């Protein structure tokens, strides 16, 4: 019955903001258009469709707001005006009753709150659609932050996700753009992100991985996790004290070097992307603070690790080569990379895609490099690729969204920030890693276990063959020959790789000496 009421409420909101017209009027079926006009009862909506969609999602509650936030990142699928409207969605969620938070914590660990904590502040310090945070002290007096999942969220989310999936089916069936927009795939992607955020143990693991990765950088503080007080519904972590990065006047008064802070933020991001392939993918101002303590003045403080992005070596290759080709104005290479990635239909003509990429990228070169937005370049490339039916990967969309956030924050702190000068060393290092000794040693390390197992077995196989004769040991002979061939190929590969490595090293040294190897 509750599901029926929820469905009725959603339909009422859809009708109120005229979203049914967006779907039904966009179809070629005449009866659907007539039905849309009948349902509208002659009403007109002066607001743009993107604004009406945003208002409807805000009316439907936190889950739909979060869905709109995720949808706003899919600029490869949505018109720009609609994506811009959805990007304005904010979590404005009142805190839930603190007694419910206490009950959730006690149920998770089967102990009273007074035993778990020396003190527990019942007034939350932060509240969002999925969880809220309370400050507390452990029995030994250590200050901590306690993140508690909203009670009953899983049931509500499952019902709303089922309704979203139904709506997606109807949009794909009746809207002309339904096939291109891929609403079912978008809902499935949202389903994954949302369920990842619902598991606070997973979030704790993300935080631990990021903390381990960034320990040697010295530019960002990430809270340590108290694993004995972690549960899918509760996460206890080190309490971090800082100033929200959006409060620039307070940071300036505290003596923080804002231009350095801007550059450090970009350094942190590119380190996570090109070195680790594991990056914080929700870096909006609400999740970033800056330390003003004397011993860590100006260091970033990262919070909320529910959404992280991961990149494979192929993804990093795609990104680094795209950025490099872009700054060299090698638009043909950008087009070839799209095709080589397998995200464009194989029949796509390189020259047509090259012309489209040139149209997007060429206007940027009338501006200084510091005014070029790498996130905007990626976004425009994704939008242009839409007409070529490019399959944009979710991890790259997350990256583009996060890059836009980082650029916006960086230029808010320092309008003269030259993002390319910060990105360039990471791209150069990546290229050297692909051609230099690290790549060679990595491949050798991967082959070593197989080689270690193979070589000791060769004398035994040979001795067995000599003792028994060829007629009784055909299988062993075949095995010996195969092993010998594998060994020969491996040894030849190692010799060729060593020669290639030495030649490449000498060539790179010569090119570097004459300044030819620089990216710009």
ZAROGU-402689 format. One line per 2 residues: number of its first residue (from 1); for each residue x, y, z of C-alpha. Coordinates in nm, 4 decimals. Layout:
residues N
NUM = X/Y/Z ~ ... .
***
This chain:
residues 520
1 = 0.0000/0.0000/0.0000 ~ 0.2835/0.2410/0.0874 .
3 = 0.4385/0.1681/-0.2529 ~ 0.1079/0.2519/-0.4185 .
5 = 0.0872/0.5855/-0.2366 ~ 0.4479/0.6647/-0.3287 .
7 = 0.3767/0.5878/-0.6945 ~ 0.0693/0.8114/-0.6874 .
9 = 0.2718/1.0946/-0.5321 ~ 0.5436/1.0623/-0.7976 .
11 = 0.2829/1.0726/-1.0750 ~ 0.1286/1.3829/-0.9173 .
13 = 0.4696/1.5561/-0.9122 ~ 0.5353/1.4521/-1.2740 .
15 = 0.1997/1.6045/-1.3741 ~ 0.2529/1.9175/-1.1652 .
17 = 0.5790/2.0032/-1.3398 ~ 0.4705/1.8808/-1.6833 .
19 = 0.7399/1.6164/-1.7141 ~ 0.4972/1.3813/-1.8901 .
21 = 0.4877/1.6297/-2.1800 ~ 0.8658/1.6057/-2.2069 .
23 = 0.8376/1.2319/-2.2676 ~ 0.5095/1.1992/-2.4570 .
25 = 0.5559/1.5038/-2.6809 ~ 0.9022/1.3818/-2.7731 .
27 = 0.7725/1.0650/-2.9372 ~ 0.6725/1.0055/-3.2975 .
29 = 0.3576/0.8246/-3.1921 ~ 0.0607/1.0594/-3.2597 .
31 = -0.1577/0.8959/-2.9936 ~ 0.1091/0.9628/-2.7295 .
33 = 0.1150/1.3333/-2.8156 ~ -0.2616/1.3519/-2.7958 .
35 = -0.2510/1.1747/-2.4598 ~ 0.0082/1.4278/-2.3390 .
37 = -0.2170/1.7198/-2.4304 ~ -0.5197/1.5573/-2.2643 .
39 = -0.3306/1.4907/-1.9411 ~ -0.2004/1.8491/-1.9357 .
41 = -0.5598/1.9840/-1.9262 ~ -0.4558/2.2853/-2.1286 .
43 = -0.1851/2.3979/-1.8817 ~ 0.1343/2.5652/-2.0020 .
45 = 0.4721/2.5736/-1.8290 ~ 0.6772/2.8901/-1.8801 .
47 = 0.9865/2.7470/-1.7077 ~ 1.2463/2.5638/-1.9186 .
49 = 1.2282/2.1840/-1.9080 ~ 1.5595/2.1558/-1.7173 .
51 = 1.4367/2.3836/-1.4385 ~ 1.1105/2.1891/-1.4110 .
53 = 1.3021/1.8614/-1.3873 ~ 1.5213/2.0027/-1.1083 .
55 = 1.2210/2.1300/-0.9121 ~ 1.0437/1.7949/-0.9505 .
57 = 1.3439/1.6003/-0.8218 ~ 1.3734/1.8347/-0.5223 .
59 = 1.0046/1.7735/-0.4456 ~ 1.0488/1.3958/-0.4592 .
61 = 1.3103/1.3863/-0.1846 ~ 1.6739/1.2957/-0.1144 .
63 = 1.7034/0.9849/-0.3316 ~ 1.5743/1.1641/-0.6391 .
65 = 1.7949/1.4643/-0.5607 ~ 2.0974/1.2370/-0.5506 .
67 = 1.9838/1.0746/-0.8756 ~ 1.9708/1.4196/-1.0336 .
69 = 2.3206/1.4939/-0.9067 ~ 2.4529/1.1769/-1.0688 .
71 = 2.2554/1.2513/-1.3861 ~ 2.4061/1.6010/-1.4039 .
73 = 2.7490/1.4445/-1.4575 ~ 2.6307/1.2653/-1.7726 .
75 = 2.6838/1.5616/-2.0031 ~ 2.7582/1.3146/-2.2791 .
77 = 2.3881/1.2238/-2.2686 ~ 2.2017/1.5394/-2.1632 .
79 = 2.1541/1.8801/-2.3266 ~ 2.3799/2.1404/-2.1682 .
81 = 2.0948/2.3487/-2.0224 ~ 1.9411/2.0456/-1.8487 .
83 = 2.2773/1.9280/-1.7109 ~ 2.3497/2.2804/-1.5800 .
85 = 2.0135/2.2912/-1.3980 ~ 2.0661/1.9494/-1.2408 .
87 = 2.4128/2.0561/-1.1258 ~ 2.2369/2.3113/-0.9009 .
89 = 2.0770/2.0350/-0.6955 ~ 2.1921/2.0416/-0.3333 .
91 = 2.1275/1.8072/-0.0412 ~ 1.9122/2.0168/0.1909 .
93 = 1.8164/1.7410/0.4306 ~ 1.7164/1.8040/0.7935 .
95 = 1.8864/1.5925/1.0584 ~ 1.7032/1.2877/1.1882 .
97 = 1.6311/1.2296/1.5582 ~ 1.9557/1.1781/1.7505 .
99 = 1.7937/0.8990/1.9528 ~ 1.7574/0.7028/1.6278 .
101 = 2.1303/0.7520/1.5712 ~ 2.2044/0.6201/1.9216 .
103 = 1.9746/0.3207/1.8641 ~ 2.1499/0.2420/1.5337 .
105 = 2.4951/0.2534/1.6976 ~ 2.3902/0.0354/1.9929 .
107 = 2.2252/-0.2189/1.7615 ~ 2.5363/-0.2331/1.5405 .
109 = 2.7768/-0.3142/1.8268 ~ 2.5364/-0.4639/2.0806 .
111 = 2.6657/-0.2354/2.3552 ~ 2.5280/0.0772/2.5259 .
113 = 2.6424/0.4125/2.3901 ~ 2.7985/0.5001/2.7269 .
115 = 3.0228/0.1939/2.7066 ~ 3.1285/0.2643/2.3483 .
117 = 3.2060/0.6320/2.4036 ~ 3.3177/0.8500/2.6923 .
119 = 3.0937/1.1227/2.5484 ~ 2.8592/1.1449/2.2512 .
121 = 2.7285/1.4757/2.1175 ~ 2.3644/1.4227/2.0273 .
123 = 2.3584/1.7324/1.8059 ~ 2.4851/1.6310/1.4604 .
125 = 2.7565/1.8410/1.2986 ~ 2.6526/1.7463/0.9447 .
127 = 2.3484/1.5906/0.7802 ~ 2.3022/1.4631/0.4254 .
129 = 2.0638/1.2418/0.2325 ~ 2.2354/0.9141/0.3246 .
131 = 2.3866/0.9706/0.6706 ~ 2.4676/1.2229/0.9410 .
133 = 2.7762/1.2814/1.1559 ~ 2.8124/1.3228/1.5342 .
135 = 3.1221/1.4113/1.7353 ~ 3.2202/1.1816/2.0227 .
137 = 3.5112/1.0766/2.2456 ~ 3.6417/0.7233/2.2869 .
139 = 3.6883/0.5826/2.6410 ~ 4.0563/0.6870/2.6283 .
141 = 3.9538/1.0451/2.5475 ~ 4.0436/1.0428/2.1771 .
143 = 3.8090/1.2712/1.9767 ~ 3.6336/1.0945/1.6886 .
145 = 3.3599/1.1518/1.4306 ~ 3.0752/0.8993/1.4090 .
147 = 2.8921/0.8631/1.0792 ~ 2.5483/0.6985/1.1075 .
149 = 2.3322/0.5780/0.8199 ~ 1.9789/0.7154/0.8126 .
151 = 1.7429/0.4510/0.9580 ~ 1.5263/0.2684/0.7065 .
153 = 1.7212/0.4011/0.4084 ~ 1.7664/0.0672/0.2369 .
155 = 1.3936/-0.0033/0.2183 ~ 1.3128/0.3457/0.0894 .
157 = 1.5927/0.3304/-0.1634 ~ 1.4907/-0.0098/-0.2995 .
159 = 1.1334/0.1121/-0.3570 ~ 1.2456/0.4359/-0.5225 .
161 = 1.5002/0.2527/-0.7376 ~ 1.2287/0.0140/-0.8557 .
163 = 1.0124/0.3132/-0.9505 ~ 1.3043/0.4807/-1.1286 .
165 = 1.3686/0.1612/-1.3234 ~ 1.0014/0.1548/-1.4323 .
167 = 1.0164/0.5190/-1.5410 ~ 1.3363/0.4445/-1.7348 .
169 = 1.1621/0.1668/-1.9287 ~ 0.8794/0.4033/-2.0276 .
171 = 1.1178/0.6819/-2.1284 ~ 1.3220/0.4433/-2.3424 .
173 = 1.0077/0.3034/-2.5011 ~ 0.8264/0.6266/-2.5847 .
175 = 1.0860/0.9042/-2.6171 ~ 1.2708/0.9593/-2.9433 .
177 = 1.5878/1.0266/-2.7444 ~ 1.5279/0.7260/-2.5192 .
179 = 1.7649/0.4969/-2.6999 ~ 2.0476/0.7497/-2.6983 .
181 = 1.9889/0.8612/-2.3383 ~ 2.0042/0.4990/-2.2176 .
183 = 1.7847/0.5613/-1.9120 ~ 1.7980/0.1978/-1.7977 .
185 = 2.1787/0.1998/-1.7975 ~ 2.1862/0.5353/-1.6141 .
187 = 1.9525/0.4029/-1.3436 ~ 2.1688/0.0902/-1.3105 .
189 = 2.4782/0.3105/-1.2729 ~ 2.3002/0.5167/-1.0055 .
191 = 2.1942/0.1950/-0.8321 ~ 2.5596/0.0927/-0.8023 .
193 = 2.6760/0.4303/-0.6665 ~ 2.3925/0.4465/-0.4170 .
195 = 2.4474/0.0964/-0.2807 ~ 2.8190/0.1706/-0.2500 .
197 = 2.7319/0.4736/-0.0339 ~ 2.4940/0.2650/0.1795 .
199 = 2.7791/0.0430/0.3011 ~ 2.9870/0.2454/0.5463 .
201 = 3.2448/-0.0344/0.5754 ~ 3.3104/0.0112/0.2041 .
203 = 3.3478/0.3850/0.2577 ~ 3.5918/0.3182/0.5421 .
205 = 3.7961/0.0941/0.3106 ~ 3.8031/0.3700/0.0487 .
207 = 3.9302/0.6151/0.3108 ~ 4.2002/0.3719/0.4243 .
209 = 4.3194/0.3172/0.0658 ~ 4.3339/0.6900/-0.0103 .
211 = 4.5158/0.7574/0.3177 ~ 4.7742/0.4880/0.2380 .
213 = 4.8211/0.6174/-0.1185 ~ 4.8660/0.9808/-0.0155 .
215 = 5.0883/0.9363/0.2906 ~ 5.4076/1.0225/0.1030 .
217 = 5.2623/1.3336/-0.0640 ~ 5.2255/1.5420/0.2535 .
219 = 4.9577/1.7719/0.1117 ~ 4.6365/1.6141/0.2362 .
221 = 4.5089/1.4705/0.5645 ~ 4.2676/1.1766/0.5514 .
223 = 4.1127/1.0457/0.8748 ~ 4.2266/0.7129/1.0128 .
225 = 3.9577/0.4491/1.0669 ~ 3.8728/0.2718/1.3925 .
227 = 3.7998/-0.0685/1.2411 ~ 3.6704/-0.2178/1.5660 .
229 = 3.3908/0.0415/1.5505 ~ 3.2927/-0.0002/1.1870 .
231 = 2.9678/-0.1573/1.0656 ~ 2.7662/-0.1225/0.7435 .
233 = 2.5479/0.1292/0.9306 ~ 2.8151/0.3050/1.1409 .
235 = 3.1672/0.4333/1.0774 ~ 3.3967/0.5797/1.3445 .
237 = 3.6980/0.7773/1.2272 ~ 3.9561/1.0249/1.3464 .
239 = 3.8042/1.3692/1.4081 ~ 3.9405/1.6277/1.1677 .
241 = 3.9327/1.9995/1.2430 ~ 3.9540/2.2492/0.9612 .
243 = 3.7902/2.5380/0.7793 ~ 3.5605/2.4632/0.4807 .
245 = 3.7495/2.5488/0.1641 ~ 3.4680/2.7768/0.0502 .
247 = 3.5380/3.0177/0.3424 ~ 3.8217/3.1955/0.1660 .
249 = 3.8273/3.5018/0.3926 ~ 3.8827/3.2844/0.7006 .
251 = 4.1622/3.0967/0.5255 ~ 4.3312/3.4209/0.4229 .
253 = 4.3044/3.5583/0.7786 ~ 4.4619/3.2366/0.9140 .
255 = 4.7652/3.2917/0.6908 ~ 4.6989/3.0186/0.4329 .
257 = 4.8860/3.0706/0.1041 ~ 4.5899/3.0570/-0.1373 .
259 = 4.7831/3.0245/-0.4676 ~ 4.9839/2.7353/-0.3189 .
261 = 4.6614/2.5826/-0.1856 ~ 4.5129/2.5940/-0.5360 .
263 = 4.8192/2.4295/-0.6905 ~ 4.8336/2.1665/-0.4145 .
265 = 4.4721/2.0699/-0.4845 ~ 4.5513/2.0052/-0.8502 .
267 = 4.8656/1.8128/-0.7531 ~ 4.6638/1.5910/-0.5182 .
269 = 4.4073/1.5191/-0.7889 ~ 4.6569/1.4336/-1.0632 .
271 = 4.8584/1.2188/-0.8228 ~ 4.5465/1.0162/-0.7459 .
273 = 4.4545/0.9904/-1.1150 ~ 4.7811/0.9302/-1.3021 .
275 = 4.9900/0.7651/-1.0307 ~ 4.7359/0.5657/-0.8283 .
277 = 4.4347/0.5288/-1.0588 ~ 4.2199/0.5665/-0.7451 .
279 = 4.0672/0.9087/-0.6808 ~ 3.8178/1.0836/-0.4548 .
281 = 3.5231/1.1403/-0.6903 ~ 3.3040/1.3648/-0.4736 .
283 = 3.5326/1.6611/-0.4103 ~ 3.2757/1.9384/-0.3792 .
285 = 3.3352/2.2164/-0.1211 ~ 3.1272/2.0404/0.1443 .
287 = 3.3739/1.7506/0.1496 ~ 3.6958/1.9527/0.1570 .
289 = 3.8399/2.1468/0.4487 ~ 4.1755/2.3131/0.5099 .
291 = 4.3795/2.2811/0.8272 ~ 4.4709/2.6043/1.0070 .
293 = 4.6601/2.4311/1.2901 ~ 5.0205/2.5578/1.3074 .
295 = 5.1746/2.2129/1.2514 ~ 4.9642/2.1436/0.9377 .
297 = 4.8705/2.4922/0.8143 ~ 4.7397/2.4860/0.4582 .
299 = 4.7030/2.1093/0.4285 ~ 4.3862/1.9743/0.2716 .
301 = 4.1419/1.7643/0.4753 ~ 3.9356/1.5165/0.2694 .
303 = 3.6020/1.3888/0.3985 ~ 3.3216/1.1604/0.2742 .
305 = 3.4609/0.8708/0.0721 ~ 3.1370/0.7101/-0.0445 .
307 = 3.2172/0.7697/-0.4112 ~ 3.5629/0.6962/-0.5502 .
309 = 3.6746/0.6505/-0.9081 ~ 3.9160/0.3877/-1.0344 .
311 = 4.1150/0.3949/-1.3573 ~ 4.2841/0.1076/-1.5363 .
313 = 4.6119/0.1415/-1.7236 ~ 4.4043/0.1667/-2.0429 .
315 = 4.2012/0.4560/-1.8964 ~ 4.5158/0.6418/-1.7887 .
317 = 4.6662/0.5830/-2.1318 ~ 4.3536/0.7257/-2.2970 .
319 = 4.3521/1.0361/-2.0760 ~ 4.7230/1.1156/-2.0902 .
321 = 4.7406/1.0756/-2.4672 ~ 4.4210/1.2777/-2.5187 .
323 = 4.5492/1.5690/-2.3123 ~ 4.8896/1.5534/-2.4812 .
325 = 4.7397/1.5377/-2.8315 ~ 4.5045/1.8234/-2.7460 .
327 = 4.7852/2.0575/-2.6442 ~ 4.9767/1.9617/-2.9583 .
329 = 4.6633/2.0316/-3.1667 ~ 4.6901/1.6772/-3.3025 .
331 = 4.3165/1.6340/-3.3576 ~ 4.3608/1.3286/-3.5750 .
333 = 4.5280/1.1528/-3.2814 ~ 4.2394/1.2505/-3.0526 .
335 = 3.9963/1.0975/-3.3049 ~ 4.2112/0.7838/-3.3381 .
337 = 4.2184/0.7441/-2.9596 ~ 3.8385/0.7485/-2.9476 .
339 = 3.8274/0.4731/-3.2100 ~ 4.1133/0.2684/-3.0600 .
341 = 3.9342/0.2716/-2.7239 ~ 3.6500/0.0718/-2.8818 .
343 = 3.3881/0.3244/-2.7686 ~ 3.3123/0.4383/-3.1252 .
345 = 3.1515/0.2113/-3.3875 ~ 3.4299/0.0616/-3.6021 .
347 = 3.2786/0.2079/-3.9200 ~ 3.3311/0.5637/-3.7927 .
349 = 3.5388/0.7719/-4.0341 ~ 3.8494/0.9145/-3.8708 .
351 = 3.8384/1.2330/-4.0813 ~ 3.4801/1.3137/-3.9783 .
353 = 3.5531/1.2599/-3.6107 ~ 3.8761/1.4611/-3.6468 .
355 = 3.6815/1.7540/-3.7950 ~ 3.4317/1.7430/-3.5070 .
357 = 3.7120/1.7357/-3.2486 ~ 3.8863/2.0277/-3.4215 .
359 = 3.5659/2.2300/-3.4027 ~ 3.5529/2.1726/-3.0266 .
361 = 3.9202/2.2226/-2.9442 ~ 4.0518/2.4901/-3.1802 .
363 = 3.8751/2.7886/-3.0127 ~ 4.0646/2.7193/-2.6902 .
365 = 4.3978/2.8077/-2.8468 ~ 4.3081/3.1754/-2.8736 .
367 = 4.3327/3.1837/-2.4922 ~ 4.6265/3.1609/-2.2523 .
369 = 4.6850/2.8098/-2.1202 ~ 4.5846/2.9176/-1.7699 .
371 = 4.2342/2.9938/-1.9035 ~ 4.1859/2.6493/-2.0574 .
373 = 3.9633/2.4153/-1.8581 ~ 4.0696/2.0523/-1.8996 .
375 = 3.7381/1.9441/-1.7461 ~ 3.5473/2.1558/-1.9969 .
377 = 3.7545/2.0149/-2.2836 ~ 3.6668/1.6615/-2.1731 .
379 = 3.3006/1.7557/-2.1361 ~ 3.2858/1.9100/-2.4858 .
381 = 3.4608/1.6069/-2.6329 ~ 3.2026/1.3802/-2.4687 .
383 = 2.9178/1.5970/-2.6014 ~ 3.0637/1.6028/-2.9530 .
385 = 3.1144/1.2282/-2.9402 ~ 2.7415/1.1853/-2.8783 .
387 = 2.6598/1.2234/-3.2493 ~ 2.9116/0.9478/-3.3240 .
389 = 2.7393/0.7124/-3.0728 ~ 3.0400/0.7021/-2.8440 .
391 = 3.0043/0.4767/-2.5387 ~ 3.1530/0.6949/-2.2631 .
393 = 3.2752/0.4921/-1.9669 ~ 3.1317/0.5796/-1.6207 .
395 = 3.4762/0.6152/-1.4624 ~ 3.5721/0.8827/-1.7158 .
397 = 3.2470/1.0716/-1.6519 ~ 3.3271/1.0647/-1.2797 .
399 = 3.6744/1.1937/-1.3607 ~ 3.5385/1.4780/-1.5752 .
401 = 3.2943/1.5792/-1.3017 ~ 3.5699/1.5773/-1.0374 .
403 = 3.8108/1.7651/-1.2638 ~ 3.5509/2.0399/-1.3112 .
405 = 3.5109/2.0595/-0.9318 ~ 3.8878/2.0826/-0.8804 .
407 = 3.9298/2.3484/-1.1473 ~ 3.6443/2.5547/-1.0066 .
409 = 3.7882/2.5386/-0.6565 ~ 4.1428/2.6067/-0.7764 .
411 = 4.0502/2.9156/-0.9745 ~ 3.8314/3.0414/-0.6928 .
413 = 4.1405/3.0308/-0.4723 ~ 4.3767/3.1631/-0.7398 .
415 = 4.2314/3.3142/-1.0621 ~ 4.5772/3.2905/-1.2238 .
417 = 4.6077/2.9145/-1.1669 ~ 4.7717/2.7511/-1.4704 .
419 = 4.6305/2.4014/-1.4561 ~ 4.8369/2.2783/-1.7489 .
421 = 5.1684/2.3662/-1.5832 ~ 5.0612/2.1535/-1.2855 .
423 = 4.9356/1.8663/-1.5008 ~ 5.2354/1.8617/-1.7364 .
425 = 5.4853/1.6868/-1.4990 ~ 5.2356/1.4056/-1.4342 .
427 = 5.1784/1.3485/-1.8066 ~ 5.5533/1.3581/-1.8780 .
429 = 5.6220/1.1099/-1.5980 ~ 5.3454/0.8839/-1.7260 .
431 = 5.4947/0.8819/-2.0764 ~ 5.8438/0.8066/-1.9442 .
433 = 5.7016/0.5226/-1.7323 ~ 5.5485/0.3686/-2.0453 .
435 = 5.8780/0.3828/-2.2375 ~ 6.1371/0.3580/-1.9634 .
437 = 6.2824/0.1085/-1.7176 ~ 5.9773/0.0951/-1.4896 .
439 = 5.7645/-0.0600/-1.7652 ~ 6.0406/-0.3109/-1.8462 .
441 = 6.0862/-0.4111/-1.4820 ~ 5.7107/-0.4403/-1.4257 .
443 = 5.6777/-0.6808/-1.7196 ~ 5.9783/-0.8807/-1.5982 .
445 = 5.8253/-0.9017/-1.2491 ~ 5.4957/-1.0304/-1.3908 .
447 = 5.6751/-1.3050/-1.5887 ~ 5.9058/-1.4067/-1.3034 .
449 = 5.6663/-1.6452/-1.1186 ~ 5.5988/-1.8462/-1.4336 .
451 = 5.9670/-1.8589/-1.5188 ~ 6.0562/-1.9672/-1.1639 .
453 = 5.8157/-2.2624/-1.1897 ~ 5.9234/-2.3573/-1.5396 .
455 = 6.3029/-2.3660/-1.5202 ~ 6.3407/-2.6160/-1.2292 .
457 = 6.1081/-2.8617/-1.4056 ~ 6.3130/-2.8798/-1.7261 .
459 = 6.5887/-3.1201/-1.5974 ~ 6.3279/-3.3588/-1.4540 .
461 = 6.1333/-3.3710/-1.7815 ~ 6.4508/-3.4287/-1.9802 .
463 = 6.5732/-3.7058/-1.7464 ~ 6.2367/-3.8816/-1.7636 .
465 = 6.2464/-3.8726/-2.1415 ~ 6.6003/-4.0139/-2.1624 .
467 = 6.5262/-4.2990/-1.9196 ~ 6.1977/-4.4183/-2.0691 .
469 = 6.2492/-4.3468/-2.4374 ~ 6.0350/-4.1546/-2.6826 .
471 = 5.7640/-4.4185/-2.7425 ~ 5.6388/-4.4212/-2.3830 .
473 = 5.6696/-4.0519/-2.3148 ~ 5.5059/-3.8690/-2.6003 .
475 = 5.3097/-3.6479/-2.3609 ~ 5.6274/-3.5641/-2.1703 .
477 = 5.8107/-3.4937/-2.4972 ~ 5.5362/-3.2568/-2.6061 .
479 = 5.5414/-3.0912/-2.2666 ~ 5.9188/-3.0550/-2.2818 .
481 = 5.9088/-2.9031/-2.6303 ~ 5.6367/-2.6581/-2.5305 .
483 = 5.8288/-2.5616/-2.2189 ~ 6.1456/-2.5156/-2.4225 .
485 = 5.9637/-2.2996/-2.6781 ~ 5.8127/-2.0847/-2.4026 .
487 = 6.1524/-2.0451/-2.2417 ~ 6.3134/-1.9501/-2.5735 .
489 = 6.0433/-1.6952/-2.6479 ~ 6.0721/-1.5512/-2.2990 .
491 = 6.4511/-1.5256/-2.3152 ~ 6.4342/-1.3713/-2.6635 .
493 = 6.1736/-1.1248/-2.5393 ~ 6.3928/-1.0304/-2.2436 .
495 = 6.6946/-0.9801/-2.4720 ~ 6.4946/-0.7713/-2.7214 .
497 = 6.3357/-0.5741/-2.4377 ~ 6.6750/-0.5042/-2.2822 .
499 = 6.8153/-0.3887/-2.6189 ~ 6.5021/-0.1808/-2.6865 .
501 = 6.5193/-0.0329/-2.3400 ~ 6.8838/0.0722/-2.3838 .
503 = 6.8205/0.2164/-2.7310 ~ 6.5079/0.3959/-2.6057 .
505 = 6.6939/0.5326/-2.3040 ~ 6.9710/0.6713/-2.5264 .
507 = 6.7138/0.8174/-2.7682 ~ 6.5169/0.9813/-2.4893 .
509 = 6.8379/1.1274/-2.3469 ~ 6.9227/1.2782/-2.6866 .
511 = 6.5693/1.4108/-2.7399 ~ 6.5565/1.5525/-2.3892 .
513 = 6.8992/1.7159/-2.4399 ~ 6.7711/1.9022/-2.7465 .
515 = 6.4334/1.9897/-2.5896 ~ 6.2323/1.7815/-2.8381 .
517 = 6.0664/1.5548/-2.5821 ~ 5.8763/1.8350/-2.3993 .
519 = 5.5017/1.8274/-2.4334 ~ 5.4687/2.1990/-2.5066 .
***
